[in-house]
C-alpha cells in the first residue's frame, strides 16, 4: 500500500525546489516527481529535505489521482497524460505563481506582471531599476532569476514578475497593480497547437490585473474585451498613451527624454523602454527616476549586447533571440544602421515557421547559418553560407565584414541542439570574437 500525499510537486528544477521550500513553511510534506531520471534539483532536495520522497523517471498516476493539489513546474505541459487524468478527476493543478498569489492576497503588496514573446527580461529589469531609483522596496523574479515563491523572503513592497505563457496557464488570481503583454509572435510551437492558443495563454494575465498596458503596434496584444487599459508604441501617442515623436519619448503631450540620451540601442529596445516607463508610471514612479535609469541602463547580457568593436566592426550578441520574432525585432531595430549587416542564425527551431524572416533578411548583406535548423533558415536567402560551428561562423563573418559593419548573432532558434542554454551559446560567440581580436 503506497502512502497517500495531499500535495504533489511535479518537476524538480529551481521552481520545484521553491515550491517544496514554501510548502515546508506551511508544515506540508509533499511528494516530488520528475520525468527525468536525474532531475537537476535532486541533490539539493536531499540536502535540504532528507525526509521528502522523490520519484524520478516518470509520473505515477496512483499518487496523482489521490492528491488534493498538484503544483506543476512550467517545464511540465498541462496536457501531459498523467496530469490530464488528474484534471479530469477534478484535482486542482496550479503553478508556483498561483501559490505566490494566494499567499500575498491578504498582505496586499503590489505586483507588476510582464509577459510577451520578446523583451520580457529587459522590461522587467527596467521597471525594477526605476522602482529602485524611486526609493521603493522592490523584488524581481518569476521567469527571470529567482522563482516567485523564493522572493517572499524579501518581504517587498512591490514584486516585479516576468511571466511565461507556461506559468500563466496555471495562474488564476495574481491581482497585479499593472501588467503588460509586450508583443506576441510564434514561440514554443512544440507546446502549443497554434499561435492563437499561445496568445490565449499570454493574455490570461490581463483579467488578473487592475491596469493593462498593451502594445498598439501589435494587435495580438490587444485585450479580448475592454478594461482599465492604456497603450504604448513607437509612433506619436494619442491622448494619455505613451510613444515617440521627433526622436523623443512622450507620455501624452509631456516629453520624458530624448532618445539621444538613451543608452539602449535599436528601436525594439526603445519600445521596451517606453513600456517600462508606462508600467513604472502606474506604480507612481516620477519622471526623474525614469530618466536616470534610461540614461544608464546598458541592457542585459545576450540581448543585443555590443560585446566588441574590432577593426571598426561591431559584434553584437543577441543569443537570447530564441524565436523568429526576436530576430525580426533585432534586424528591424538595427535597420537604420548605415553599414552592412552580417547575421549568424540557426539552432533548434521549436517547430517555428521561419518565413517571417524573409523580408528582414532581404535587407542584410550576408546570412550565415549553423545548427539543426540552420538549413531551413538558409533557404530564405540566396547565397547563404552554412557552417558547422560558431568559430566557423565568426571567422567567416570577420573575413567578410569591414569597418562600419555589424556582425550580429541572433539565432531565431533555441540553443539546445548545440549548447546547454542560450547563455552558453552567447559565451561561445563572445569567446570566438575575443580570439579574433587577439589575432588567434
C-alpha positions as CSV (number, residue, x, y, z in Angstrom):
1,X,0.0,0.0,0.0
2,X,1.6,3.3,-1.1
3,X,1.5,6.5,1.0
4,X,-1.2,9.0,0.1
5,X,0.0,12.5,-0.4
6,X,-2.3,15.6,-0.3
7,X,0.3,17.7,-2.2
8,X,2.4,16.6,-5.2
9,X,5.1,18.7,-6.8
10,X,5.8,17.9,-10.5
11,X,9.2,19.0,-11.8
12,X,12.4,19.4,-9.7
13,X,14.3,22.3,-11.1
14,X,14.6,25.7,-9.4
15,X,10.8,26.2,-9.4
16,X,10.1,22.8,-7.9
17,X,12.6,23.4,-5.1
18,X,11.0,26.8,-4.4
19,X,7.6,25.1,-4.0
20,X,9.0,22.4,-1.7
21,X,10.6,25.2,0.5
22,X,7.3,27.1,0.6
23,X,5.2,24.1,1.5
24,X,7.6,23.3,4.3
25,X,6.9,26.7,5.9
26,X,3.3,25.6,6.0
27,X,4.1,22.2,7.6
28,X,3.2,20.4,4.3
29,X,5.4,17.4,3.2
30,X,4.8,16.8,-0.5
31,X,5.7,14.0,-2.8
32,X,8.0,15.2,-5.6
33,X,8.0,13.7,-9.1
34,X,10.1,14.4,-12.1
35,X,10.0,12.7,-15.6
36,X,13.8,12.9,-15.7
37,X,15.8,10.1,-14.1
38,X,18.3,12.6,-12.7
39,X,16.5,15.9,-12.1
40,X,18.8,18.9,-11.5
41,X,17.4,19.6,-8.1
42,X,17.7,16.1,-6.7
43,X,20.9,16.7,-4.8
44,X,19.7,20.0,-3.2
45,X,16.4,18.3,-2.2
46,X,18.3,15.5,-0.5
47,X,20.4,18.0,1.4
48,X,17.6,20.4,2.5
49,X,14.8,17.9,2.9
50,X,16.1,14.4,3.5
51,X,12.7,13.2,4.6
52,X,10.9,14.2,1.4
53,X,10.3,11.4,-1.2
54,X,11.4,11.9,-4.8
55,X,10.1,9.7,-7.6
56,X,12.2,10.2,-10.7
57,X,11.8,8.8,-14.2
58,X,8.1,9.4,-14.7
59,X,4.8,10.5,-13.1
60,X,2.9,7.9,-11.1
61,X,-0.9,8.2,-11.6
62,X,-1.6,6.2,-8.5
63,X,-0.4,9.2,-6.4
64,X,-1.6,11.9,-8.7
65,X,-5.3,10.9,-8.7
66,X,-5.4,10.8,-4.8
67,X,-3.9,14.2,-4.3
68,X,-5.9,17.3,-3.3
69,X,-3.4,19.7,-5.1
70,X,-0.8,19.3,-7.7
71,X,1.8,22.1,-8.2
72,X,3.2,21.8,-11.6
73,X,6.5,23.4,-12.9
74,X,6.5,25.4,-16.1
75,X,8.5,22.8,-17.9
76,X,5.8,20.2,-17.5
77,X,3.0,20.5,-20.0
78,X,-0.5,20.7,-18.6
79,X,-1.6,18.2,-21.2
80,X,0.8,15.5,-20.1
81,X,-1.5,12.4,-19.9
82,X,-1.0,11.8,-16.2
83,X,-1.7,15.5,-15.4
84,X,-4.8,15.4,-17.7
85,X,-6.1,12.3,-15.9
86,X,-5.8,14.2,-12.5
87,X,-7.6,17.3,-14.0
88,X,-10.4,15.1,-15.4
89,X,-10.9,13.8,-11.8
90,X,-11.3,17.4,-10.6
91,X,-8.0,17.6,-8.8
92,X,-6.6,21.1,-8.6
93,X,-3.5,21.8,-10.7
94,X,-1.7,25.1,-10.2
95,X,1.7,26.6,-10.6
96,X,4.2,28.3,-8.3
97,X,3.0,31.8,-9.3
98,X,-0.6,30.9,-8.2
99,X,0.8,29.7,-4.8
100,X,2.6,33.0,-4.6
101,X,-0.6,35.0,-5.5
102,X,-2.7,33.2,-2.8
103,X,0.0,33.8,-0.1
104,X,0.2,37.5,-0.7
105,X,-3.5,38.1,-1.2
106,X,-4.1,39.2,2.4
107,X,-0.8,41.2,2.7
108,X,-1.8,43.2,-0.5
109,X,1.7,44.2,-1.8
110,X,1.8,45.5,-5.4
111,X,2.7,43.1,-8.2
112,X,3.7,44.2,-11.7
113,X,3.3,41.4,-14.3
114,X,5.2,41.4,-17.6
115,X,4.8,38.8,-20.4
116,X,5.3,38.8,-24.1
117,X,7.3,36.8,-26.7
118,X,10.3,39.0,-26.5
119,X,11.8,41.8,-24.3
120,X,10.3,40.4,-21.1
121,X,13.6,40.3,-19.1
122,X,14.7,43.7,-20.3
123,X,11.4,45.4,-19.4
124,X,11.2,43.5,-16.1
125,X,14.7,44.7,-15.2
126,X,14.0,48.3,-16.4
127,X,10.8,48.5,-14.2
128,X,12.7,47.1,-11.3
129,X,15.6,49.6,-11.7
130,X,13.1,52.5,-12.0
131,X,11.3,51.4,-8.8
132,X,14.6,51.2,-7.0
133,X,15.6,54.6,-8.3
134,X,12.3,56.0,-6.9
135,X,13.2,54.6,-3.4
136,X,10.7,51.7,-3.4
137,X,11.2,48.4,-1.6
138,X,11.1,46.0,-4.6
139,X,11.9,42.4,-5.5
140,X,12.4,40.9,-9.0
141,X,11.9,37.4,-10.2
142,X,9.5,34.9,-11.7
143,X,10.7,33.6,-15.1
144,X,13.8,35.7,-14.6
145,X,16.3,34.8,-11.9
146,X,14.6,34.0,-8.6
147,X,11.4,31.9,-8.5
148,X,8.4,33.9,-7.3
149,X,8.0,31.9,-4.0
150,X,11.6,32.5,-3.1
151,X,11.0,36.2,-3.4
152,X,8.7,36.1,-0.3
153,X,11.7,36.1,2.0
154,X,12.4,39.7,0.9
155,X,9.0,41.0,2.1
156,X,9.0,43.7,-0.5
157,X,6.5,46.5,-1.1
158,X,6.4,45.7,-4.9
159,X,7.1,42.5,-6.7
160,X,8.1,42.8,-10.4
161,X,7.5,39.4,-12.1
162,X,8.5,38.2,-15.6
163,X,5.8,35.6,-16.5
164,X,6.0,33.0,-19.3
165,X,3.0,31.5,-21.1
166,X,3.6,28.2,-19.3
167,X,3.4,30.0,-15.9
168,X,0.3,31.8,-16.8
169,X,-1.5,28.6,-17.8
170,X,-1.7,27.7,-14.2
171,X,-2.1,31.1,-12.6
172,X,-5.6,32.5,-11.8
173,X,-5.5,35.1,-9.1
174,X,-2.4,37.3,-9.4
175,X,-4.2,40.7,-9.0
176,X,-1.4,42.8,-10.5
177,X,-1.4,46.6,-10.0
178,X,-0.2,46.8,-13.6
179,X,0.6,44.4,-16.3
180,X,1.6,44.2,-20.0
181,X,2.0,41.8,-22.9
182,X,4.8,43.4,-24.9
183,X,4.4,41.5,-28.1
184,X,3.3,38.1,-29.5
185,X,5.0,36.1,-32.2
186,X,5.4,32.4,-32.8
187,X,7.2,30.7,-29.9
188,X,7.0,27.3,-28.2
189,X,5.1,25.8,-31.1
190,X,6.2,22.5,-29.8
191,X,4.0,23.1,-26.8
192,X,1.0,24.9,-28.5
193,X,-1.3,23.8,-31.2
194,X,-1.3,27.2,-32.9
195,X,-0.5,30.9,-32.4
196,X,-3.9,31.6,-31.0
197,X,-3.6,29.1,-28.2
198,X,-0.2,30.6,-27.3
199,X,-1.8,34.1,-27.4
200,X,-4.6,32.9,-25.1
201,X,-2.1,31.7,-22.5
202,X,-0.3,35.0,-22.6
203,X,-3.4,37.2,-22.3
204,X,-4.6,35.3,-19.2
205,X,-2.5,37.9,-17.4
206,X,-4.9,40.8,-18.3
207,X,-8.0,39.7,-16.3
208,X,-5.7,39.3,-13.3
209,X,-4.6,43.0,-13.5
210,X,-6.2,46.2,-12.3
211,X,-4.4,48.1,-15.1
212,X,-3.3,46.8,-18.5
213,X,-0.7,48.3,-20.9
214,X,-0.9,46.8,-24.4
215,X,1.3,47.4,-27.5
216,X,-0.7,49.3,-30.0
217,X,1.8,48.3,-32.7
218,X,0.9,44.6,-32.2
219,X,-2.8,43.8,-32.4
220,X,-2.2,40.3,-30.9
221,X,-1.5,42.1,-27.5
222,X,-4.9,43.9,-27.5
223,X,-7.2,42.8,-24.7
224,X,-10.1,40.5,-25.7
225,X,-12.5,42.9,-24.1
226,X,-12.3,46.5,-22.8
227,X,-10.8,47.0,-19.4
228,X,-8.8,49.6,-17.5
229,X,-6.2,50.0,-20.1
230,X,-3.7,52.2,-21.9
231,X,-1.2,51.6,-24.7
232,X,2.4,52.2,-25.9
233,X,4.0,52.2,-29.3
234,X,6.7,53.7,-31.4
235,X,4.6,56.3,-33.1
236,X,3.1,59.6,-31.8
237,X,0.8,58.9,-28.8
238,X,-2.8,59.9,-28.7
239,X,-4.5,61.1,-25.5
240,X,-2.8,59.7,-22.4
241,X,-0.8,57.0,-24.3
242,X,2.9,56.5,-24.5
243,X,5.1,56.8,-27.6
244,X,7.7,58.6,-29.7
245,X,7.7,61.9,-31.5
246,X,10.7,63.6,-33.1
247,X,13.1,61.1,-31.5
248,X,11.7,61.7,-28.0
249,X,9.7,59.6,-25.6
250,X,6.3,61.2,-24.7
251,X,3.6,60.4,-22.2
252,X,0.6,62.1,-23.9
253,X,1.9,65.5,-24.7
254,X,4.5,65.5,-21.9
255,X,8.1,64.9,-23.1
256,X,10.1,62.4,-21.0
257,X,13.5,62.1,-22.6
258,X,15.3,62.5,-25.9
259,X,16.5,59.1,-27.4
260,X,19.9,60.7,-27.9
261,X,20.4,60.4,-24.2
262,X,19.3,56.8,-24.0
263,X,21.9,54.1,-23.8
264,X,19.9,51.2,-25.2
265,X,20.3,50.6,-29.0
266,X,17.6,49.5,-31.5
267,X,14.0,50.5,-32.0
268,X,12.8,47.3,-30.3
269,X,14.7,48.4,-27.2
270,X,13.2,51.8,-27.4
271,X,9.8,50.1,-27.4
272,X,10.9,48.2,-24.3
273,X,11.9,51.4,-22.6
274,X,8.6,53.1,-23.3
275,X,6.7,50.1,-22.0
276,X,8.8,50.1,-18.8
277,X,8.2,53.8,-18.2
278,X,4.4,53.3,-18.7
279,X,4.4,50.5,-16.1
280,X,6.6,52.4,-13.7
281,X,4.3,55.4,-14.0
282,X,1.4,53.1,-13.0
283,X,3.4,52.5,-9.8
284,X,3.8,56.2,-9.1
285,X,7.4,56.4,-10.2
286,X,8.4,60.0,-11.0
287,X,9.9,61.3,-14.2
288,X,13.4,61.8,-12.6
289,X,13.8,58.2,-11.7
290,X,12.7,57.0,-15.2
291,X,15.2,59.4,-16.8
292,X,18.1,58.3,-14.5
293,X,17.6,54.6,-15.5
294,X,17.1,55.4,-19.2
295,X,20.4,57.2,-19.3
296,X,22.4,54.5,-17.5
297,X,20.8,51.1,-18.4
298,X,23.0,49.4,-20.9
299,X,20.9,46.3,-21.4
300,X,21.1,42.6,-20.3
301,X,23.7,40.1,-21.4
302,X,22.9,38.1,-24.6
303,X,20.2,40.6,-25.7
304,X,21.5,42.9,-28.5
305,X,24.6,43.3,-26.4
306,X,27.6,45.1,-28.1
307,X,30.5,42.9,-27.0
308,X,33.3,44.3,-29.1
309,X,34.3,46.7,-31.8
310,X,37.3,45.3,-33.7
311,X,38.9,46.9,-36.8
312,X,35.7,49.1,-36.9
313,X,33.4,46.1,-37.0
314,X,30.7,45.9,-34.2
315,X,30.0,42.4,-32.8
316,X,26.5,42.1,-31.2
317,X,25.5,39.2,-29.1
318,X,21.7,38.5,-29.3
319,X,21.8,34.9,-28.3
320,X,18.6,35.3,-26.3
321,X,16.8,35.6,-29.6
322,X,15.4,32.0,-29.3
323,X,12.4,32.6,-31.6
324,X,11.7,34.2,-35.0
325,X,10.0,37.3,-33.6
326,X,13.1,38.2,-31.5
327,X,15.4,38.0,-34.6
328,X,12.9,40.0,-36.7
329,X,12.9,42.7,-33.9
330,X,16.7,42.8,-33.7
331,X,17.0,43.2,-37.5
332,X,14.3,45.8,-37.7
333,X,15.8,47.6,-34.7
334,X,19.2,47.8,-36.4
335,X,17.7,48.6,-39.8
336,X,18.8,52.3,-39.7
337,X,22.5,51.3,-39.4
338,X,24.5,52.6,-42.3
339,X,27.0,49.8,-42.8
340,X,26.5,46.2,-43.9
341,X,25.0,43.6,-41.6
342,X,26.2,40.0,-41.3
343,X,23.7,37.7,-39.4
344,X,24.6,34.4,-37.7
345,X,21.4,32.3,-37.2
346,X,20.2,28.8,-36.6
347,X,19.7,26.2,-33.9
348,X,16.7,24.2,-32.7
349,X,13.6,25.8,-34.2
350,X,10.9,24.5,-31.8
351,X,8.6,23.9,-34.7
352,X,8.6,27.5,-35.8
353,X,7.7,28.9,-39.2
354,X,10.8,30.8,-40.3
355,X,9.1,32.6,-43.2
356,X,8.5,35.9,-41.3
357,X,12.3,36.3,-41.5
358,X,12.2,36.6,-45.3
359,X,11.6,40.3,-45.6
360,X,14.2,41.5,-42.9
361,X,16.7,39.0,-44.4
362,X,16.4,40.8,-47.7
363,X,18.0,43.9,-46.1
364,X,21.1,42.2,-44.7
365,X,24.4,41.7,-46.6
366,X,25.1,38.1,-45.7
367,X,23.4,35.3,-43.8
368,X,25.5,32.6,-42.1
369,X,23.6,29.6,-40.6
370,X,24.5,26.8,-38.2
371,X,22.8,24.2,-36.1
372,X,20.0,21.7,-36.6
373,X,17.5,24.0,-38.3
374,X,20.1,26.2,-40.0
375,X,19.4,24.7,-43.4
376,X,15.7,25.7,-43.1
377,X,16.7,29.3,-42.5
378,X,19.4,29.2,-45.2
379,X,16.6,28.5,-47.8
380,X,15.2,32.0,-47.2
381,X,18.2,33.9,-48.6
382,X,20.2,33.2,-51.7
383,X,23.9,32.8,-51.2
384,X,23.7,31.8,-47.5
385,X,26.8,30.3,-46.0
386,X,26.2,27.2,-43.9
387,X,28.8,26.3,-41.3
388,X,29.3,23.7,-38.6
389,X,30.5,25.7,-35.6
390,X,30.3,29.1,-34.0
391,X,34.0,29.5,-34.6
392,X,33.5,28.9,-38.3
393,X,30.6,31.4,-38.4
394,X,32.5,34.2,-36.6
395,X,35.6,33.6,-38.7
396,X,33.7,33.8,-41.9
397,X,31.8,37.0,-40.8
398,X,35.0,38.6,-39.7
399,X,36.6,37.8,-43.0
400,X,33.8,39.5,-45.0
401,X,33.0,42.5,-42.8
402,X,34.8,45.8,-42.9
403,X,34.9,49.0,-40.8
404,X,31.4,50.3,-40.1
405,X,29.7,46.9,-40.4
406,X,27.8,44.8,-37.8
407,X,28.2,41.1,-37.1
408,X,25.0,40.0,-35.3
409,X,24.4,36.7,-33.6
410,X,20.6,36.5,-33.4
411,X,19.7,32.8,-33.9
412,X,15.9,32.8,-34.2
413,X,16.2,29.4,-32.5
414,X,16.7,27.7,-29.2
415,X,20.3,26.5,-28.4
416,X,19.8,23.0,-27.1
417,X,20.9,21.2,-30.3
418,X,24.5,22.5,-29.7
419,X,24.6,24.1,-26.2
420,X,23.4,23.8,-22.7
421,X,21.4,27.1,-23.0
422,X,21.4,30.4,-24.8
423,X,23.9,31.8,-22.3
424,X,26.5,29.2,-23.3
425,X,25.9,29.9,-26.9
426,X,26.4,33.6,-26.4
427,X,29.5,33.0,-24.3
428,X,30.9,30.9,-27.2
429,X,30.2,33.7,-29.6
430,X,32.0,36.1,-27.3
431,X,35.0,33.8,-26.9
432,X,35.2,33.4,-30.7
433,X,35.2,37.2,-31.1
434,X,37.8,37.6,-28.4
435,X,40.1,35.1,-30.1
436,X,39.7,37.0,-33.4
437,X,40.6,40.2,-31.5
438,X,43.8,38.5,-30.3
439,X,44.7,37.5,-33.7
440,X,44.4,33.8,-33.0
